[in-house]
Amino acid sequence: MIYLDNEDVLDQAYNFAMEEYALRFLDENETYFMFYRMKPTIIVGKNQNTLEEINHFFVKEHNIDVLRRLSGGGAVYNDEGNISFSMITKDDGNSFQNFARFTEPVIQALQKLGVNAKLSGRNDIEVDGKKISGNAQFATKGRLYSHGTLLFDVDLSMLEQALQVDPEKYLSKGVKSVRSRVTTIREHLAEDMDIQTFKQILLESIFETTDIPKYNFTAEDKIEIEKLRTQRYRNWDWTYGKSPKATIKRKKRFPAGTIEFQLSLNKGQVAEAIIYGDFFGTEDVSELAAKLIGCRFERAAVQHAWENVNTKAYFGNIEKEAILDMLFE
């Protein structure tokens, strides 16, 4: 097994690109291991509706990154207090969904540190009934990776709020996340340490040596990794446009009346839009709704579509910014 050192880059789009590059292009007969951390980030599963998984207003307010991964499963929140691991190897026909195989070395390393970790259910690692790790897999052309989180010292209050979405606002065919009770690994260590020390101890335990064999990325490797980062993981169409069809409802009472939006999305874009309410305006709101058709469901895109619109003509004394806040709260 060979270690892929990402040099503690906190841009998860780059880390995902490195992981995918290793899966597709490095020696197919070799097994690779990665650790990666990231700045505050929500990662949604391959088959999820991104908009349905995030607290849109909170994410924007706290500058939280949003990415989609290649593997399935549910949405997770990570920050610098989480360290994720990934094992990239051959698909021998018996490894996909065999999470025990890939989590066992990590569980053994945690147990040596006094953490009573064990595999629970299909793909979680738990301590005393609380989740410290969720795992997912992706396979293609005889190769696969199995990766998982390790909630070492994550801000759990941020995790809860970033993924807190009103279920009445979204109705879609996307795979919903199942929320679990979580805890941090640091709380359960026999002896306290920082995350870099924790990472090194786990690395030496998993490799069973202090002399860790590393792969040296070439200049050509790095160019291709950067292409993947930009073309997939920093691509709006991948993160949001891949979302399945969804119906969005927004309703709010203003002093000038109640406004309700019902929007149908297809690949992250507005396919249908209807506006209801008991407000008083001089213009027909169906004109305003029509301007949303084909628009990405993101604040900047809607703001651009309504750039020359006087919303007071449609809704009475309600400012445009207040309506945008309502749509993207």
GUDOTOR-714984 format. One line per 2 residues: number of its first residue (from 1); their letters; for each residue x, y, z of N, C-alpha, C, CB. Coordinates in pm, whole numbers, plus 50000, padded with zeros to 5 digits. Glycine has a CB too. Layout:
N
NUM) a) X:Y:Z:X:Y:Z:X:Y:Z:X:Y:Z; ... .
REM end
This chain:
329
1) mi) 50085:49881:50000:50000:50000:50000:50088:50124:50000:49904:50001:50122; 50044:50227:49925:50122:50350:49909:50038:50468:49956:50168:50370:49761 .
3) yl) 50102:50560:50027:50033:50677:50081:50033:50790:49979:50100:50723:50212; 49917:50852:49960:49904:50971:49875:49895:51092:49968:49777:50961:49780 .
5) dn) 50000:51170:49973:50007:51284:50064:49952:51408:49994:50154:51308:50111; 49838:51459:50042:49780:51580:49981:49834:51708:50043:49629:51578:49994 .
7) ed) 49933:51693:50131:50000:51807:50195:49901:51894:50272:50072:51891:50090; 49797:51832:50324:49696:51898:50407:49627:52013:50335:49760:51949:50535 .
9) vl) 49604:51998:50206:49525:52095:50130:49382:52093:50183:49529:52065:49976; 49324:52209:50210:49191:52216:50270:49081:52239:50167:49188:52326:50373 .
11) dq) 49116:52245:50040:49018:52256:49932:48971:52115:49896:49077:52330:49807; 48848:52080:49939:48803:51943:49917:48778:51912:49771:48677:51919:49995 .
13) ay) 48754:52011:49689:48741:51986:49545:48872:51930:49490:48702:52116:49470; 48984:51983:49537:49114:51933:49494:49137:51792:49548:49226:52026:49541 .
15) nf) 49099:51768:49673:49118:51635:49732:49035:51529:49659:49081:51638:49880; 48911:51563:49626:48829:51470:49549:48890:51443:49412:48687:51524:49533 .
17) am) 48945:51547:49351:49008:51532:49219:49130:51440:49229:49049:51669:49162; 49209:51455:49335:49325:51368:49356:49280:51223:49375:49407:51415:49478 .
19) ee) 49178:51205:49453:49125:51072:49480:49075:51006:49351:49011:51080:49583; 48999:51081:49271:48947:51026:49146:49060:50998:49046:48845:51122:49084 .
21) ya) 49157:51087:49043:49271:51067:48952:49344:50939:48986:49367:51186:48957; 49369:50917:49115:49437:50794:49158:49356:50672:49121:49462:50797:49310 .
23) lr) 49225:50681:49136:49137:50569:49103:49145:50533:48955:48993:50604:49140; 49146:50633:48872:49135:50610:48727:49270:50593:48657:49061:50724:48663 .
25) fl) 49375:50654:48710:49497:50663:48630:49625:50609:48695:49518:50802:48594; 49628:50591:48825:49749:50535:48885:49749:50383:48870:49760:50575:49034 .
27) de) 49860:50321:48904:49881:50177:48884:49764:50095:48937:50010:50133:48954; 49696:50025:48846:49576:49950:48883:49606:49831:48973:49505:49903:48760 .
29) ne) 49731:49791:48979:49768:49676:49063:49810:49717:49203:49881:49599:48997; 49810:49849:49228:49855:49900:49357:49735:49947:49440:49956:50015:49338 .
31) ty) 49749:49943:49571:49649:49999:49662:49705:50129:49720:49612:49898:49776; 49622:50232:49722:49663:50364:49770:49578:50405:49890:49651:50470:49656 .
33) fm) 49638:50486:49977:49567:50533:50095:49583:50684:50105:49620:50463:50225; 49473:50754:50137:49474:50899:50151:49415:50940:50285:49397:50965:50037 .
35) fy) 49464:51051:50339:49395:51127:50443:49368:51266:50384:49481:51136:50577; 49255:51328:50418:49234:51468:50380:49143:51538:50480:49175:51477:50238 .
37) rm) 49175:51665:50503:49090:51754:50581:49035:51860:50488:49169:51819:50700; 48949:51946:50540:48891:52050:50454:48839:52166:50538:48777:51991:50369 .
39) kp) 48828:52281:50473:48760:52394:50536:48611:52357:50548:48781:52527:50453; 48530:52435:50622:48389:52399:50637:48320:52369:50503:48315:52511:50708 .
41) ti) 48269:52247:50491:48218:52197:50364:48102:52101:50388:48330:52127:50285; 47998:52114:50305:47893:52013:50299:47918:51930:50174:47750:52077:50298 .
43) iv) 47916:51798:50190:47935:51707:50078:47809:51623:50064:48062:51617:50099; 47748:51628:49946:47627:51550:49922:47663:51425:49841:47520:51634:49849 .
45) gk) 47582:51321:49858:47603:51198:49785:47567:51211:49638:47523:51087:49847; 47616:51121:49559:47599:51125:49414:47454:51138:49371:47659:51001:49353 .
47) nq) 47362:51073:49442:47223:51066:49398:47129:51157:49476:47174:50926:49407; 47185:51256:49542:47102:51344:49624:47068:51475:49555:47171:51372:49754 .
49) nt) 46960:51537:49604:46924:51671:49562:46998:51768:49653:46768:51694:49567; 47095:51837:49600:47181:51925:49681:47099:52027:49758:47283:51996:49592 .
51) le) 47004:52092:49691:46926:52197:49754:46846:52144:49873:46832:52261:49653; 46807:52020:49866:46725:51960:49970:46804:51926:50095:46658:51836:49917 .
53) ei) 46936:51919:50082:47021:51874:50192:47083:51986:50272:47130:51787:50139; 47079:52109:50222:47151:52217:50288:47058:52325:50340:47252:52278:50194 .
55) nh) 47099:52387:50448:47032:52506:50499:47090:52625:50422:47051:52523:50656; 47022:52662:50316:47077:52754:50216:47126:52885:50278:46972:52784:50109 .
57) ff) 47043:52948:50361:47079:53076:50421:47200:53061:50513:46962:53134:50499; 47201:52956:50595:47310:52934:50690:47441:52907:50615:47278:52816:50783 .
59) vk) 47432:52830:50508:47551:52797:50428:47613:52923:50369:47515:52698:50315; 47529:53011:50316:47581:53136:50258:47638:53227:50366:47470:53210:50179 .
61) eh) 47565:53240:50476:47605:53329:50585:47740:53291:50644:47500:53329:50694; 47769:53159:50648:47893:53111:50709:47996:53068:50606:47862:52996:50803 .
63) ni) 47972:53103:50480:48069:53076:50373:48111:52929:50370:48193:53164:50390; 48012:52839:50378:48038:52695:50377:48040:52645:50233:47932:52619:50460 .
65) dv) 48142:52571:50198:48154:52514:50064:48051:52403:50046:48298:52461:50040; 48005:52382:49923:47912:52274:49892:47964:52196:49773:47768:52329:49864 .
67) lr) 47981:52064:49789:48036:51980:49684:47954:51851:49671:48184:51947:49713; 47961:51790:49554:47903:51657:49533:48016:51559:49511:47803:51656:49412 .
69) rl) 48004:51440:49571:48105:51337:49553:48056:51232:49452:48139:51269:49689; 48145:51145:49411:48110:51038:49318:48036:50924:49385:48234:50985:49251 .
71) sg) 48061:50905:49513:48002:50792:49585:47860:50825:49631:48089:50753:49705; 47784:50721:49662:47647:50738:49708:47642:50774:49855:47567:50613:49683 .
73) gg) 47525:50750:49917:47509:50781:50058:47454:50920:50081:47640:50767:50129; 47460:50964:50207:47397:51088:50247:47492:51205:50262:47326:51068:50374 .
75) av) 47433:51320:50294:47509:51444:50307:47583:51448:50441:47417:51566:50294; 47702:51508:50440:47781:51525:50562:47836:51666:50569:47895:51421:50568 .
77) yn) 47858:51715:50689:47928:51841:50711:48064:51809:50769:47847:51937:50806; 48169:51869:50713:48305:51853:50762:48371:51989:50779:48388:51764:50667 .
79) de) 48467:51995:50868:48552:52113:50879:48693:52068:50913:48497:52213:50987; 48778:52161:50955:48918:52126:50982:48933:52025:51095:48996:52250:51015 .
81) gn) 48827:52008:51175:48830:51912:51284:48794:51770:51243:48738:51956:51393; 48763:51752:51117:48738:51618:51063:48858:51576:50979:48607:51613:50978 .
83) is) 48891:51448:50984:48991:51396:50891:48930:51273:50823:49127:51359:50964; 48927:51276:50691:48869:51166:50615:48979:51075:50562:48783:51220:50499 .
85) fs) 48944:50949:50544:49040:50853:50489:48980:50791:50363:49075:50744:50594; 49067:50747:50274:49021:50683:50150:49119:50573:50113:49008:50786:50036 .
87) mi) 49065:50456:50080:49146:50347:50031:49104:50317:49887:49131:50221:50121; 49202:50320:49797:49178:50305:49653:49244:50175:49608:49233:50427:49572 .
89) tk) 49168:50085:49549:49222:49953:49522:49148:49884:49408:49216:49867:49647; 49187:49760:49379:49118:49680:49279:48981:49638:49332:49202:49555:49241 .
91) dd) 48885:49628:49242:48756:49572:49277:48761:49423:49245:48639:49643:49199; 48774:49344:49350:48790:49198:49330:48656:49126:49317:48868:49138:49445 .
93) gn) 48548:49202:49312:48416:49142:49300:48348:49117:49432:48425:49014:49226; 48425:49126:49541:48369:49100:49674:48386:49218:49769:48434:48977:49735 .
95) sf) 48436:49329:49717:48471:49441:49805:48367:49552:49807:48602:49498:49763; 48292:49570:49698:48193:49677:49696:48084:49648:49799:48131:49694:49553 .
97) qn) 48057:49744:49885:47964:49735:49998:48020:49649:50113:47831:49679:49951; 48143:49604:50100:48208:49535:50211:48284:49639:50294:48305:49420:50160 .
99) fa) 48209:49714:50372:48271:49824:50447:48361:49773:50559:48163:49915:50505; 48334:49654:50607:48416:49599:50715:48562:49588:50672:48363:49461:50758 .
101) rf) 48584:49549:50547:48721:49532:50499:48800:49662:50509:48721:49483:50354; 48737:49774:50476:48810:49900:50468:48811:49978:50599:48750:49986:50360 .
103) te) 48713:49953:50683:48710:50025:50811:48787:49954:50922:48567:50046:50854; 48811:49823:50907:48877:49746:51014:49013:49803:51054:48892:49603:50971 .
105) pv) 49102:49838:50959:49232:49895:51000:49217:50025:51079:49319:49920:50878; 49117:50104:51042:49092:50230:51112:49035:50203:51251:48995:50319:51031 .
107) iq) 48943:50110:51261:48884:50074:51390:48991:50022:51485:48773:49969:51371; 49079:49937:51434:49186:49884:51519:49277:49995:51569:49269:49780:51442 .
109) al) 49308:50091:51481:49392:50204:51521:49323:50289:51628:49427:50292:51398; 49193:50310:51613:49117:50387:51712:49114:50315:51847:48975:50412:51662 .
111) qk) 49097:50185:51844:49092:50108:51968:49224:50115:52044:49056:49963:51939; 49335:50120:51971:49465:50134:52037:49477:50266:52111:49578:50122:51933 .
113) lg) 49398:50365:52068:49399:50496:52132:49294:50508:52242:49378:50605:52028; 49230:50397:52274:49132:50396:52382:48991:50428:52339:49172:50492:52484 .
115) vn) 48969:50439:52207:48835:50470:52155:48761:50339:52128:48844:50557:52026; 48649:50320:52193:48573:50195:52181:48491:50195:52051:48479:50176:52304 .
117) ak) 48562:50193:51940:48498:50205:51808:48458:50069:51754:48592:50275:51709; 48346:50068:51681:48303:49945:51614:48217:49980:51495:48226:49852:51712 .
119) ls) 48216:49891:51396:48131:49909:51278:47987:49886:51319:48173:49813:51163; 47899:49976:51276:47758:49965:51312:47673:49975:51187:47719:50076:51414 .
121) gr) 47572:49887:51178:47486:49889:51061:47566:49858:50936:47417:50024:51047; 47535:49927:50829:47599:49899:50701:47734:49967:50685:47508:49941:50589 .
123) nd) 47742:50095:50727:47860:50172:50687:47903:50280:50785:47834:50235:50556; 47865:50268:50912:47905:50368:51011:48001:50308:51114:47781:50425:51082 .
125) ie) 48087:50393:51168:48166:50357:51285:48107:50435:51402:48320:50388:51265; 48082:50365:51512:48020:50428:51627:48102:50406:51754:47879:50375:51647 .
127) vd) 48079:50494:51850:48132:50480:51985:48015:50497:52081:48248:50585:52015; 47987:50395:52158:47878:50399:52257:47746:50444:52194:47915:50493:52372 .
129) gk) 47719:50393:52074:47592:50422:52007:47587:50553:51933:47485:50419:52105; 47697:50628:51932:47700:50755:51860:47799:50747:51744:47739:50870:51956 .
131) ki) 47763:50809:51634:47840:50800:51510:47965:50888:51515:47754:50839:51391; 48078:50831:51474:48201:50910:51457:48252:50903:51313:48310:50860:51553 .
133) sg) 48190:50817:51231:48237:50800:51094:48125:50745:51007:48359:50706:51089; 48106:50809:50890:48019:50755:50786:48104:50720:50666:47908:50857:50748 .
135) na) 48070:50611:50597:48152:50562:50487:48071:50543:50360:48218:50432:50527; 48138:50559:50246:48073:50543:50116:48174:50487:50017:48015:50677:50065 .
137) qf) 48125:50436:49904:48213:50373:49804:48172:50412:49662:48211:50221:49820; 48271:50403:49575:48248:50424:49432:48335:50324:49356:48281:50572:49389 .
139) at) 48277:50260:49255:48350:50162:49174:48333:50192:49026:48301:50018:49206; 48441:50169:48951:48436:50186:48805:48551:50110:48741:48443:50336:48767 .
141) kg) 48522:50039:48635:48622:49973:48551:48724:49892:48632:48696:50076:48468; 48672:49811:48725:48760:49721:48799:48836:49784:48913:48855:49661:48708 .
143) rl) 48807:49910:48944:48871:49980:49056:48763:50036:49148:48966:50093:49006; 48798:50058:49273:48703:50121:49364:48777:50199:49470:48612:50017:49429 .
145) ys) 48705:50293:49528:48756:50353:49652:48648:50345:49758:48800:50500:49629; 48693:50331:49881:48606:50333:49998:48658:50444:50087:48603:50194:50073 .
147) hg) 48575:50544:50113:48622:50656:50194:48524:50685:50306:48642:50781:50108; 48576:50748:50412:48493:50776:50528:48544:50893:50609:48484:50655:50616 .
149) tl) 48456:50948:50689:48490:51059:50776:48540:51007:50910:48370:51152:50797; 48617:51090:50980:48655:51065:51119:48634:51197:51193:48806:51013:51131 .
151) lf) 48525:51205:51268:48487:51329:51334:48573:51349:51459:48336:51328:51372; 48694:51395:51437:48789:51408:51547:48748:51519:51643:48929:51435:51493 .
153) dv) 48727:51639:51589:48693:51753:51675:48608:51851:51595:48822:51823:51730; 48510:51801:51523:48423:51883:51438:48331:51968:51524:48341:51793:51342 .
155) dl) 48298:52088:51476:48202:52175:51544:48062:52117:51520:48212:52323:51493; 48011:52044:51617:47884:51973:51599:47765:52068:51589:47862:51877:51714 .
157) sm) 47776:52187:51646:47666:52284:51634:47655:52333:51490:47687:52404:51731; 47769:52351:51425:47768:52390:51283:47712:52276:51198:47910:52427:51235 .
159) le) 47752:52154:51229:47704:52037:51155:47551:52032:51158:47762:51907:51214; 47495:52051:51276:47349:52041:51290:47278:52149:51211:47310:52050:51437 .
161) qa) 47327:52272:51219:47258:52383:51154:47277:52383:51002:47306:52514:51211; 47397:52344:50956:47424:52347:50812:47339:52247:50735:47571:52319:50786 .
163) lq) 47303:52137:50802:47224:52033:50736:47078:52035:50779:47284:51897:50766; 47037:52141:50844:46901:52149:50896:46810:52213:50791:46896:52229:51028 .
165) vd) 46725:52131:50727:46637:52179:50620:46493:52144:50655:46677:52118:50484; 46404:52239:50633:46261:52215:50655:46210:52117:50551:46182:52348:50649 .
167) pe) 46164:51996:50590:46121:51896:50492:46001:51940:50410:46088:51768:50561; 45923:52039:50458:45807:52084:50383:45844:52174:50265:45712:52158:50474 .
169) ky) 45971:52219:50263:46012:52309:50156:46052:52237:50029:46127:52393:50203; 46084:52108:50039:46134:52034:49925:46063:51900:49914:46286:52013:49936 .
171) ls) 46018:51870:49794:45962:51739:49764:46031:51687:49639:45806:51745:49745; 46116:51585:49653:46193:51539:49537:46211:51390:49540:46327:51609:49531 .
173) kg) 46274:51340:49433:46304:51198:49422:46447:51168:49465:46282:51151:49279; 46515:51267:49521:46652:51245:49565:46657:51155:49687:46719:51378:49595 .
175) vk) 46773:51095:49710:46794:51008:49825:46813:51094:49949:46915:50915:49803; 46725:51083:50047:46731:51166:50167:46840:51116:50261:46595:51168:50238 .
177) sv) 46903:51210:50331:47001:51173:50432:46930:51129:50559:47096:51291:50462; 46989:51034:50627:46938:50988:50756:47026:51049:50864:46935:50831:50765 .
179) rs) 46968:51132:50949:47046:51197:51053:47072:51101:51169:46974:51322:51104; 47191:51103:51220:47230:51015:51330:47281:51097:51448:47338:50914:51285 .
181) rv) 47276:51039:51566:47341:51100:51681:47492:51088:51660:47296:51034:51816; 47563:51198:51681:47706:51197:51654:47784:51241:51778:47739:51288:51536 .
183) tt) 47912:51206:51779:48003:51250:51883:48139:51271:51817:48012:51147:52002; 48233:51328:51891:48367:51348:51837:48464:51247:51898:48415:51491:51863 .
185) ir) 48562:51209:51820:48662:51111:51864:48744:51165:51981:48755:51073:51747; 48773:51294:51977:48861:51353:52079:48806:51334:52220:48880:51502:52052 .
187) eh) 48672:51334:52231:48609:51315:52362:48639:51177:52421:48458:51333:52350; 48673:51081:52336:48685:50942:52380:48830:50892:52384:48605:50853:52289 .
189) la) 48928:50978:52354:49067:50936:52356:49115:50911:52499:49155:51043:52290; 49197:50810:52514:49257:50783:52645:49351:50896:52685:49332:50649:52644 .
191) ed) 49417:50956:52586:49509:51067:52609:49486:51173:52502:49657:51019:52609; 49467:51298:52541:49435:51404:52445:49553:51432:52351:49395:51532:52518 .
193) md) 49521:51474:52230:49622:51509:52130:49558:51599:52026:49684:51382:52063; 49640:51666:51944:49583:51746:51835:49560:51658:51713:49675:51866:51800 .
195) iq) 49496:51715:51613:49453:51634:51498:49571:51587:51413:49357:51713:51412; 49679:51664:51407:49794:51623:51327:49865:51504:51394:49893:51741:51309 .
197) tf) 49874:51505:51527:49931:51391:51598:49843:51268:51578:49947:51422:51749; 49713:51288:51590:49616:51180:51568:49632:51119:51428:49472:51232:51587 .
199) kq) 49645:51206:51329:49662:51160:51191:49788:51074:51177:49669:51280:51095; 49898:51120:51234:50024:51047:51220:50019:50912:51291:50140:51131:51276 .
201) il) 49957:50908:51408:49945:50782:51481:49862:50682:51401:49883:50805:51620; 49751:50728:51345:49666:50640:51263:49742:50591:51141:49538:50712:51221 .
203) le) 49815:50680:51077:49889:50645:50956:49990:50534:50985:49961:50769:50899; 50065:50550:51093:50167:50450:51128:50103:50318:51172:50258:50503:51240 .
205) si) 49988:50327:51235:49917:50206:51275:49863:50131:51154:49803:50240:51372; 49804:50203:51059:49746:50139:50941:49855:50078:50852:49663:50242:50860 .
207) fe) 49968:50147:50839:50078:50097:50756:50171:50002:50833:50159:50214:50699; 50153:49999:50965:50234:49914:51053:50383:49943:51040:50207:49768:51023 .
209) tt) 50416:50070:51023:50555:50113:51013:50561:50264:51029:50618:50070:50878; 50678:50316:51069:50698:50461:51071:50757:50511:50940:50790:50500:51186 .
211) di) 50800:50417:50856:50858:50449:50725:50749:50434:50619:50982:50357:50693; 50669:50539:50601:50550:50533:50516:50589:50550:50369:50448:50641:50557 .
213) pk) 50560:50450:50283:50590:50466:50139:50493:50565:50075:50582:50328:50067; 50548:50661:49999:50466:50767:49940:50478:50768:49788:50506:50904:49997 .
215) yn) 50369:50810:49724:50371:50831:49580:50407:50977:49553:50233:50794:49514; 50498:51000:49462:50536:51137:49426:50461:51178:49300:50690:51147:49404 .
217) ft) 50370:51272:49315:50293:51321:49202:50383:51400:49107:50175:51407:49249; 50371:51372:48979:50449:51443:48877:50378:51572:48839:50471:51354:48752 .
219) ae) 50448:51655:48764:50386:51779:48715:50266:51747:48627:50489:51864:48636; 50278:51639:48548:50167:51599:48460:50047:51551:48543:50212:51487:48363 .
221) dk) 50075:51476:48650:49968:51433:48740:49891:51555:48793:50025:51351:48859; 49964:51654:48838:49902:51771:48901:49819:51852:48802:50009:51860:48963 .
223) ie) 49862:51855:48677:49783:51924:48574:49648:51854:48556:49861:51929:48438; 49650:51722:48550:49526:51645:48531:49436:51654:48654:49559:51498:48499 .
225) ie) 49496:51655:48771:49417:51670:48894:49347:51805:48895:49508:51655:49019; 49418:51909:48855:49359:52043:48850:49243:52048:48750:49465:52147:48813 .
227) kl) 49257:51978:48637:49147:51972:48540:49023:51909:48601:49189:51893:48415; 49042:51799:48673:48928:51733:48738:48865:51824:48843:48973:51601:48803 .
229) rt) 48949:51894:48917:48898:51985:49020:48806:52090:48957:49014:52053:49095; 48851:52147:48847:48777:52255:48783:48656:52204:48705:48868:52333:48690 .
231) qr) 48677:52100:48627:48573:52055:48534:48463:51974:48601:48635:51974:48425; 48494:51909:48712:48389:51834:48781:48352:51900:48914:48433:51689:48805 .
233) yr) 48445:51903:49007:48410:51936:49144:48385:52085:49169:48517:51890:49235; 48431:52172:49078:48397:52314:49085:48299:52354:48975:48524:52399:49076 .
235) nw) 48225:52258:48927:48129:52280:48818:47988:52282:48877:48142:52169:48707; 47918:52394:48859:47782:52407:48912:47692:52295:48862:47722:52543:48874 .
237) dw) 47706:52258:48737:47620:52154:48680:47639:52020:48751:47648:52138:48531; 47759:51994:48801:47784:51869:48875:47726:51879:49016:47936:51839:48881 .
239) ty) 47751:51989:49083:47710:52001:49223:47560:52021:49238:47783:52116:49288; 47502:52106:49154:47360:52137:49166:47277:52082:49050:47340:52286:49175 .
241) gk) 47332:52091:48929:47255:52052:48810:47225:51904:48803:47328:52092:48688; 47305:51823:48872:47281:51679:48871:47166:51639:48965:47408:51605:48909 .
243) sp) 47118:51734:49042:47010:51704:49135:46886:51656:49061:46976:51828:49219; 46816:51556:49116:46694:51507:49052:46583:51611:49058:46648:51377:49118 .
245) ka) 46474:51586:48988:46361:51678:48986:46312:51702:49128:46248:51623:48897; 46269:51824:49152:46222:51859:49285:46116:51967:49276:46339:51906:49373 .
247) ti) 46030:51974:49376:45933:52081:49390:45967:52160:49514:45787:52025:49396; 45979:52290:49499:46016:52378:49608:45900:52470:49643:46141:52460:49573 .
249) kr) 45877:52485:49772:45771:52574:49819:45832:52676:49914:45658:52494:49889; 45802:52801:49891:45843:52909:49981:45720:52994:50012:45958:52995:49919 .
251) kk) 45696:53020:50139:45579:53099:50178:45616:53188:50295:45459:53007:50215; 45577:53316:50286:45608:53409:50395:45504:53521:50400:45750:53468:50379 .
253) rf) 45473:53560:50523:45381:53672:50540:45459:53800:50563:45284:53645:50657; 45433:53899:50480:45489:54033:50492:45378:54128:50538:45553:54080:50356 .
255) pa) 45413:54248:50587:45309:54346:50621:45216:54378:50503:45374:54475:50671; 45271:54367:50382:45190:54399:50263:45115:54278:50210:45279:54454:50154 .
257) gt) 45128:54163:50275:45055:54045:50230:45142:53920:50229:44999:54069:50092; 45078:53806:50209:45148:53678:50205:45188:53645:50061:45060:53566:50263 .
259) ie) 45312:53596:50046:45362:53554:49915:45398:53407:49924:45485:53639:49870; 45361:53330:49822:45398:53189:49815:45451:53157:49675:45276:53098:49849 .
261) fq) 45568:53096:49670:45627:53049:49545:45619:52897:49543:45775:53098:49530; 45578:52839:49431:45590:52696:49408:45667:52677:49279:45449:52627:49402 .
263) ls) 45784:52615:49291:45876:52601:49179:45907:52455:49153:46006:52679:49206; 45905:52416:49028:45949:52282:48989:46089:52295:48928:45850:52215:48887 .
265) ln) 46183:52216:48981:46321:52220:48933:46354:52094:48854:46419:52238:49050; 46434:52111:48753:46489:51999:48676:46636:52028:48654:46413:51978:48540 .
267) kg) 46723:51942:48708:46868:51961:48699:46910:52096:48756:46914:51949:48554; 46844:52135:48865:46882:52257:48935:46829:52384:48874:47027:52266:48941 .
269) qv) 46754:52373:48764:46699:52491:48697:46547:52494:48711:46739:52493:48549; 46489:52613:48711:46345:52629:48727:46276:52587:48596:46308:52775:48765 .
271) ae) 46190:52484:48607:46114:52437:48490:45973:52494:48490:46108:52283:48489; 45916:52514:48608:45783:52574:48622:45784:52664:48743:45673:52466:48634 .
273) ai) 45705:52771:48738:45698:52863:48851:45557:52921:48863:45803:52977:48836; 45504:52917:48983:45373:52976:49011:45387:53058:49138:45261:52865:49026 .
275) iy) 45325:53177:49137:45328:53266:49253:45185:53289:49301:45399:53401:49219; 45163:53267:49432:45032:53288:49493:45044:53396:49601:44976:53156:49552 .
277) gd) 44931:53444:49649:44934:53534:49764:44814:53626:49771:45057:53615:49762; 44806:53702:49883:44695:53797:49901:44745:53941:49896:44622:53771:50034 .
279) ff) 44856:53963:49832:44917:54095:49816:44840:54174:49709:45067:54082:49778; 44871:54303:49701:44810:54388:49599:44920:54447:49511:44726:54501:49664 .
281) gt) 44913:54424:49380:45009:54479:49286:44940:54523:49159:45118:54379:49255; 45006:54608:49085:44947:54659:48961:44981:54571:48840:44993:54801:48935 .
283) ed) 45082:54484:48854:45124:54400:48742:45091:54252:48771:45275:54417:48716; 45083:54174:48663:45050:54032:48673:45174:53952:48716:44995:53979:48538 .
285) vs) 45165:53881:48829:45281:53809:48881:45323:53693:48790:45251:53756:49021; 45237:53650:48700:45276:53543:48607:45390:53590:48517:45155:53499:48521 .
287) el) 45399:53720:48492:45511:53775:48414:45642:53758:48491:45487:53925:48380; 45634:53783:48621:45753:53770:48706:45794:53623:48717:45726:53830:48846 .
289) aa) 45695:53535:48729:45723:53392:48736:45788:53343:48607:45594:53313:48763; 45743:53394:48495:45796:53350:48365:45944:53382:48351:45718:53416:48251 .
291) kl) 45989:53490:48416:46130:53527:48408:46221:53426:48479:46151:53664:48468; 46162:53339:48562:46240:53239:48635:46263:53111:48554:46171:53204:48765 .
293) ig) 46182:53089:48451:46193:52965:48375:46330:52954:48307:46080:52958:48269; 46396:52841:48329:46529:52819:48274:46641:52876:48358:46537:52878:48138 .
295) cr) 46605:52941:48470:46703:53005:48556:46757:52905:48658:46641:53127:48628; 46886:52907:48683:46942:52827:48793:46879:52872:48924:47097:52838:48798 .
297) fe) 46850:52775:49011:46795:52813:49139:46908:52848:49234:46707:52700:49198; 46960:52967:49216:47060:53025:49305:47038:53176:49307:47207:52990:49259 .
299) ra) 47071:53237:49415:47034:53378:49436:47086:53469:49325:47088:53425:49570; 47214:53453:49290:47272:53542:49189:47200:53531:49055:47421:53511:49171 .
301) av) 47161:53408:49018:47093:53387:48889:46954:53449:48890:47083:53238:48857; 46880:53432:48999:46746:53492:49009:46757:53644:49013:46671:53439:49134 .
303) qh) 46853:53694:49085:46874:53839:49093:46901:53897:48954:46991:53872:49189; 46980:53823:48875:47008:53868:48739:46882:53865:48652:47117:53782:48676 .
305) aw) 46802:53758:48668:46679:53746:48588:46581:53859:48620:46612:53610:48614; 46584:53908:48743:46495:54016:48785:46566:54152:48789:46437:53985:48922 .
307) en) 46676:54162:48720:46761:54282:48730:46685:54412:48706:46875:54272:48631; 46599:54413:48607:46526:54536:48572:46381:54533:48620:46530:54558:48421 .
309) vn) 46352:54448:48716:46216:54431:48766:46193:54516:48890:46188:54283:48797; 46081:54586:48892:46037:54657:49011:45937:54568:49083:45975:54799:48975 .
311) tk) 45982:54496:49184:45894:54399:49249:45775:54465:49319:45972:54318:49350; 45788:54592:49353:45676:54661:49419:45555:54672:49327:45719:54800:49465 .
313) ay) 45580:54669:49196:45469:54673:49102:45389:54543:49103:45520:54702:48960; 45452:54437:49150:45387:54306:49154:45333:54271:49293:45484:54198:49109 .
315) fg) 45404:54313:49397:45370:54269:49532:45332:54382:49628:45485:54196:49589; 45330:54504:49581:45307:54614:49674:45437:54655:49740:45203:54573:49779 .
317) ni) 45430:54700:49860:45548:54758:49927:45638:54649:49987:45504:54855:50037; 45695:54567:49899:45788:54462:49942:45914:54473:49857:45724:54319:49929 .
319) ek) 46027:54492:49922:46153:54511:49850:46199:54382:49783:46262:54563:49946; 46270:54397:49673:46322:54281:49599:46414:54196:49686:46398:54328:49474 .
321) ea) 46500:54259:49765:46592:54185:49850:46518:54099:49952:46686:54281:49922; 46406:54148:50001:46328:54071:50097:46270:53945:50032:46215:54158:50156 .
323) il) 46232:53956:49906:46179:53840:49835:46290:53740:49806:46110:53883:49705; 46407:53790:49769:46522:53701:49747:46561:53632:49877:46642:53779:49689 .
325) dm) 46557:53704:49988:46586:53643:50118:46488:53530:50146:46579:53748:50231; 46363:53552:50111:46260:53453:50133:46285:53328:50050:46122:53510:50101 .
327) lf) 46323:53347:49925:46347:53235:49835:46468:53153:49877:46366:53284:49694; 46569:53218:49932:46695:53150:49960:46731:53151:50108:46806:53214:49882 .
329) e) 46630:53149:50194:46655:53147:50339:46703:53008:50380:46526:53186:50418 .
REM end
